[in-house]
Amino acid sequence: MAGKEAKSAGVSDSAALLLFFVWWYAGNMKYNEYNTGALNAAGGKTAGFTMTISTLQLGVCSVYALLMWATGINPVKILGLQPPEAQKVPGITSADFVKTIPVGFCSAAAHSASVFALGGDPLFGQIVKAGEPVLAAAVGLIVYGKTISMTKTLCLPVIVGGVAFASLKKGADGAYGLKFDQTALIMGMMANGFAAIKGQENSKLMKDKQGKYTDIYHRFGGVGNQFAVTEIIAFLCSVPVMLATEGGKFFEFCDLFMKTPALQYNLILSGLSFYIYNELATMTIKSTGAVTASVANTAKRVIVMVYMAMVTGKALTEEQKIGAGVAIAGVLLYSLIDDLLKGKSKKN
């Protein structure tokens, strides 16, 4: 009877999952919009507040996580028309916290680099970030000694070629030349690199060589708590960097923040949307297969690019459209190729 009552308290899991996908996409789109709005309200990419905004976004994430622990409730499932879940304080030790620092540091670096990249050029930054599998493969091989299949390797030049073509622009004489935002390219590549290291370090922390979850995973009490702790560490890692690079202008930023409602609004909501869309992405990917997750991630990137083109009023060039299409198709193929070939070989 209790099970039936619990079931009637919300929609079915399949309906909730569909809603989580919708909110994941919406959250990602709105994060990009709010992030751009916060940077513009602070004076744009040349104002010298990008690291401050990136750090304070992680500060908002940290406050949100602490509030969940204080109330004991995680409200995210309300977005799927289901009752909120309990969110207990993780039972990790101080040693567990220290072991999580590499993951948190890489998370901080990936986030800050992404904010710089998207601040440089929101559209081209998204195209560069589509090349993450290339950096992930390089980092896995060089740093961790992990190889990928030959079929996946053959997909990497497609991704690189797409990003490269998106960097071209036809001149008045009809000749092509390189024309791109250097900040978006360099920082986007850095974001991809740190995201790749974060993935490897997170896997090392949470799983043993047999792929089984370690004791620290169980002490965290779930992926939600693990993400919350990672974001808090990311914030703590970002603060010294912010003070070292932009600390001399921090009180100027505080004054601007107090006087600028658009900055307050976009900064707070960019932090909240960043946390929530990442949590929703984790929930949806865990509940679906690898193929669905790959297709969903690819579709999300396309939708975000189209949305940001509308928000910023800056249309993609023909070269960017073709290059982005090739790169994103390459990422999708990279994600699916091994599974598709396995399925084909089983049938044969």
C-alpha positions as CSV (number, residue, x, y, z in Angstrom):
1,M,0.0,0.0,0.0
2,A,2.8,2.3,0.9
3,G,4.4,1.7,-2.5
4,K,1.2,2.7,-4.3
5,E,0.9,5.9,-2.2
6,A,4.5,6.8,-3.1
7,K,3.8,6.1,-6.8
8,S,0.7,8.4,-6.8
9,A,2.8,11.2,-5.3
10,G,4.3,12.0,-8.7
11,V,4.3,11.1,-12.4
12,S,5.8,7.9,-13.6
13,D,9.5,7.5,-13.9
14,S,9.5,7.5,-17.7
15,A,7.5,10.8,-17.8
16,A,9.8,12.3,-15.1
17,L,12.8,11.3,-17.2
18,L,11.5,13.1,-20.2
19,L,11.0,16.2,-18.1
20,F,14.5,15.9,-16.7
21,F,15.8,15.9,-20.3
22,V,13.8,19.0,-21.1
23,W,15.0,20.8,-18.0
24,W,18.6,19.7,-18.6
25,Y,18.5,21.3,-22.0
26,A,16.7,24.4,-20.8
27,G,19.1,24.7,-17.9
28,N,22.1,24.5,-20.2
29,M,20.7,27.1,-22.5
30,K,19.8,29.5,-19.7
31,Y,23.2,29.0,-18.1
32,N,24.9,30.2,-21.3
33,E,22.5,33.1,-21.5
34,Y,22.9,34.1,-17.9
35,N,26.7,33.7,-18.1
36,T,26.9,36.0,-21.1
37,G,24.6,38.4,-19.4
38,A,26.8,38.5,-16.3
39,L,29.9,39.1,-18.3
40,N,28.3,41.8,-20.3
41,A,26.9,43.5,-17.2
42,A,30.4,43.5,-15.7
43,G,31.8,45.3,-18.8
44,G,32.5,42.4,-21.1
45,K,35.6,40.3,-21.7
46,T,38.0,43.3,-21.5
47,A,36.7,44.5,-18.1
48,G,38.9,42.1,-16.1
49,F,36.2,40.4,-14.0
50,T,35.9,37.1,-15.8
51,M,37.7,35.1,-13.2
52,T,35.7,36.8,-10.5
53,I,32.4,35.9,-12.1
54,S,33.5,32.3,-12.7
55,T,34.5,32.0,-9.0
56,L,31.3,33.5,-7.7
57,Q,29.2,31.2,-9.9
58,L,30.9,28.3,-8.0
59,G,30.2,30.2,-4.8
60,V,26.5,30.2,-5.6
61,C,26.8,26.5,-6.3
62,S,28.4,26.0,-2.9
63,V,25.7,27.9,-1.1
64,Y,23.0,25.9,-2.8
65,A,24.7,22.6,-1.8
66,L,25.0,23.8,1.8
67,L,21.4,24.8,1.9
68,M,20.3,21.4,0.7
69,W,22.3,19.7,3.5
70,A,20.9,22.2,6.0
71,T,17.4,21.4,5.0
72,G,18.0,17.8,4.2
73,I,16.1,18.1,1.0
74,N,17.1,18.1,-2.7
75,P,14.3,19.7,-4.7
76,V,15.5,18.9,-8.2
77,K,13.0,16.0,-8.7
78,I,10.2,18.6,-8.5
79,L,11.2,19.5,-12.1
80,G,10.1,16.0,-13.0
81,L,6.8,16.4,-11.1
82,Q,8.0,14.0,-8.4
83,P,8.5,14.6,-4.7
84,P,11.9,16.0,-3.6
85,E,14.5,13.5,-2.2
86,A,16.4,13.6,1.0
87,Q,19.9,15.0,0.8
88,K,21.9,14.0,3.8
89,V,25.3,15.4,4.6
90,P,27.9,13.0,3.1
91,G,29.7,10.7,5.6
92,I,33.2,11.3,4.1
93,T,36.3,11.6,6.2
94,S,38.9,14.3,6.0
95,A,41.1,11.9,4.0
96,D,38.3,11.4,1.5
97,F,38.0,15.2,1.2
98,V,41.7,15.5,0.4
99,K,41.5,12.7,-2.1
100,T,38.7,14.6,-3.9
101,I,40.8,17.8,-4.3
102,P,42.3,16.8,-7.7
103,V,38.8,16.3,-9.1
104,G,37.6,19.6,-7.6
105,F,40.7,21.5,-8.9
106,C,40.1,20.2,-12.4
107,S,36.5,21.0,-12.1
108,A,37.4,24.6,-11.2
109,A,39.9,24.9,-14.0
110,A,37.5,23.5,-16.6
111,H,34.7,25.8,-15.4
112,S,36.8,28.9,-15.4
113,A,38.4,28.2,-18.8
114,S,34.9,27.6,-20.2
115,V,33.7,31.0,-18.8
116,F,36.7,32.7,-20.5
117,A,36.1,30.8,-23.7
118,L,32.4,31.6,-23.8
119,G,33.1,35.2,-22.8
120,G,35.5,35.5,-25.8
121,D,32.9,34.2,-28.3
122,P,29.9,32.3,-27.1
123,L,29.3,30.6,-30.4
124,F,32.9,29.7,-31.4
125,G,33.5,28.7,-27.8
126,Q,30.8,26.1,-28.1
127,I,32.3,24.8,-31.3
128,V,35.7,24.4,-29.7
129,K,34.2,22.6,-26.7
130,A,32.8,20.1,-29.2
131,G,36.3,18.9,-29.6
132,E,36.5,17.5,-26.1
133,P,36.9,13.9,-27.2
134,V,40.2,14.8,-28.9
135,L,41.7,16.1,-25.7
136,A,40.2,13.3,-23.7
137,A,41.9,10.7,-26.0
138,A,45.2,12.6,-25.8
139,V,45.1,13.0,-22.0
140,G,44.0,9.3,-21.6
141,L,46.9,8.1,-23.6
142,I,49.7,10.4,-22.5
143,V,48.9,10.8,-18.8
144,Y,47.0,7.7,-17.9
145,G,48.2,5.2,-20.6
146,K,44.7,4.4,-21.8
147,T,44.1,3.7,-25.4
148,I,41.0,3.9,-27.6
149,S,39.9,1.7,-30.4
150,M,41.2,2.3,-34.0
151,T,37.7,3.2,-35.1
152,K,37.4,5.9,-32.4
153,T,40.9,7.1,-33.4
154,L,39.7,7.5,-37.0
155,C,36.9,9.8,-35.8
156,L,39.3,12.3,-34.2
157,P,40.5,13.9,-37.4
158,V,36.9,14.5,-38.4
159,I,36.3,16.5,-35.1
160,V,39.6,18.4,-35.5
161,G,38.8,19.2,-39.1
162,G,35.4,20.5,-38.2
163,V,36.7,22.9,-35.6
164,A,39.5,24.0,-38.0
165,F,37.0,24.7,-40.8
166,A,34.9,26.7,-38.4
167,S,38.0,28.9,-37.7
168,L,38.2,29.9,-41.4
169,K,36.6,33.0,-43.0
170,K,36.5,34.0,-46.6
171,G,38.1,37.3,-47.4
172,A,37.0,39.9,-49.9
173,D,39.3,38.3,-52.5
174,G,37.5,35.0,-52.0
175,A,40.5,33.4,-50.3
176,Y,40.1,31.6,-47.0
177,G,42.1,32.7,-43.9
178,L,42.1,31.9,-40.3
179,K,39.8,34.2,-38.3
180,F,38.7,33.3,-34.8
181,D,38.6,34.5,-31.2
182,Q,42.0,33.4,-29.7
183,T,40.6,33.5,-26.2
184,A,37.7,31.2,-27.2
185,L,40.1,28.8,-28.9
186,I,42.8,28.6,-26.2
187,M,40.5,28.6,-23.2
188,G,38.1,26.2,-24.9
189,M,40.9,23.8,-25.4
190,M,42.1,24.2,-21.8
191,A,38.6,23.6,-20.6
192,N,38.5,20.4,-22.7
193,G,41.8,19.3,-21.3
194,F,40.9,19.8,-17.6
195,A,37.5,18.2,-18.2
196,A,39.3,15.1,-19.5
197,I,41.7,15.0,-16.5
198,K,38.7,15.4,-14.2
199,G,36.9,12.5,-15.8
200,Q,40.0,10.2,-15.4
201,E,40.6,11.4,-11.8
202,N,37.0,10.9,-10.8
203,S,37.0,7.4,-12.2
204,K,40.2,6.6,-10.3
205,L,38.6,7.9,-7.1
206,M,35.2,6.2,-7.4
207,K,36.0,2.9,-9.0
208,D,38.6,0.2,-8.6
209,K,40.4,-1.7,-11.4
210,Q,37.5,-4.1,-11.8
211,G,35.1,-1.1,-12.3
212,K,33.4,-1.6,-8.9
213,Y,32.5,1.3,-6.7
214,T,35.0,2.0,-3.9
215,D,34.2,2.7,-0.3
216,I,34.5,6.4,-0.7
217,Y,31.6,6.3,-3.3
218,H,29.4,4.8,-0.6
219,R,30.5,7.3,2.0
220,F,29.5,10.1,-0.3
221,G,26.0,8.7,-0.3
222,G,25.3,9.2,-4.0
223,V,26.3,11.1,-7.0
224,G,24.4,14.2,-5.8
225,N,26.6,14.5,-2.8
226,Q,29.8,13.8,-4.7
227,F,28.9,16.6,-7.2
228,A,28.1,19.0,-4.3
229,V,31.5,18.3,-2.6
230,T,33.3,18.7,-5.9
231,E,31.7,22.1,-6.5
232,I,32.6,23.3,-3.0
233,I,36.3,22.3,-3.5
234,A,36.2,23.9,-7.0
235,F,35.1,27.2,-5.3
236,L,37.8,26.9,-2.7
237,C,40.4,26.3,-5.4
238,S,39.2,29.2,-7.5
239,V,39.3,31.9,-4.7
240,P,43.1,32.1,-4.5
241,V,43.3,32.3,-8.3
242,M,40.7,35.1,-8.4
243,L,42.5,37.0,-5.7
244,A,45.9,36.6,-7.4
245,T,44.6,37.7,-10.8
246,E,41.7,40.1,-10.1
247,G,41.9,40.7,-6.4
248,G,43.0,44.3,-6.9
249,K,39.7,45.1,-8.5
250,F,37.5,43.0,-6.2
251,F,36.0,45.9,-4.3
252,E,35.4,47.7,-7.6
253,F,33.5,44.6,-8.6
254,C,31.5,44.5,-5.3
255,D,30.5,48.2,-5.9
256,L,29.4,47.4,-9.5
257,F,27.5,44.3,-8.2
258,M,25.6,46.4,-5.7
259,K,24.7,49.0,-8.2
260,T,23.8,46.8,-11.2
261,P,20.7,44.7,-10.9
262,A,21.5,42.9,-14.3
263,L,24.8,41.7,-12.8
264,Q,23.1,40.5,-9.6
265,Y,20.4,38.7,-11.5
266,N,22.6,37.0,-14.2
267,L,25.4,36.1,-11.8
268,I,23.1,34.4,-9.2
269,L,21.0,32.6,-11.8
270,S,24.0,31.5,-13.8
271,G,25.4,29.8,-10.7
272,L,22.1,28.1,-9.9
273,S,21.4,27.0,-13.5
274,F,25.0,25.6,-13.8
275,Y,24.5,23.4,-10.7
276,I,21.0,22.3,-11.6
277,Y,21.6,21.4,-15.2
278,N,24.7,19.4,-14.3
279,E,22.8,17.5,-11.7
280,L,20.0,16.8,-14.2
281,A,22.5,15.7,-16.8
282,T,23.9,13.2,-14.4
283,M,20.5,11.9,-13.5
284,T,19.3,11.5,-17.1
285,I,22.6,9.9,-18.3
286,K,22.6,7.4,-15.4
287,S,19.0,6.4,-16.3
288,T,19.6,5.8,-20.0
289,G,21.9,3.8,-22.2
290,A,25.2,4.9,-23.8
291,V,23.6,5.5,-27.2
292,T,20.8,7.6,-25.8
293,A,23.2,9.6,-23.7
294,S,25.5,10.3,-26.7
295,V,22.6,11.4,-28.9
296,A,21.2,13.6,-26.2
297,N,24.6,15.3,-25.6
298,T,25.0,15.9,-29.3
299,A,21.5,17.3,-29.7
300,K,22.0,19.5,-26.7
301,R,25.1,21.1,-28.1
302,V,23.3,21.9,-31.4
303,I,20.3,23.4,-29.5
304,V,22.5,25.5,-27.2
305,M,24.4,26.9,-30.2
306,V,21.2,27.9,-32.1
307,Y,19.7,29.4,-28.9
308,M,22.9,31.5,-28.2
309,A,22.9,32.7,-31.8
310,M,19.3,34.0,-31.2
311,V,20.2,35.5,-27.7
312,T,23.4,37.2,-28.8
313,G,22.1,38.2,-32.3
314,K,25.3,37.0,-33.8
315,A,24.6,34.4,-36.5
316,L,27.0,31.6,-37.3
317,T,29.0,32.1,-40.5
318,E,28.6,29.5,-43.3
319,E,32.1,28.2,-42.3
320,Q,31.1,27.9,-38.7
321,K,27.8,26.2,-39.6
322,I,29.6,23.6,-41.7
323,G,32.5,23.2,-39.3
324,A,30.3,22.9,-36.3
325,G,28.1,20.3,-38.1
326,V,31.2,18.2,-39.1
327,A,32.7,18.4,-35.6
328,I,29.5,17.6,-33.8
329,A,28.7,14.7,-36.2
330,G,32.3,13.4,-35.5
331,V,31.6,13.6,-31.8
332,L,28.4,11.6,-32.2
333,L,30.2,9.0,-34.3
334,Y,33.1,8.8,-31.9
335,S,30.6,8.1,-29.0
336,L,28.6,5.4,-30.9
337,I,31.0,3.7,-33.3
338,D,32.3,0.9,-31.0
339,D,28.8,0.1,-29.8
340,L,27.4,0.1,-33.3
341,L,30.2,-2.2,-34.6
342,K,29.7,-4.6,-31.6
343,G,26.1,-4.8,-32.3
344,K,26.8,-5.6,-36.0
345,S,29.4,-8.2,-35.2
346,K,26.9,-10.0,-32.8
347,K,24.3,-10.2,-35.5
348,N,26.8,-11.7,-38.0
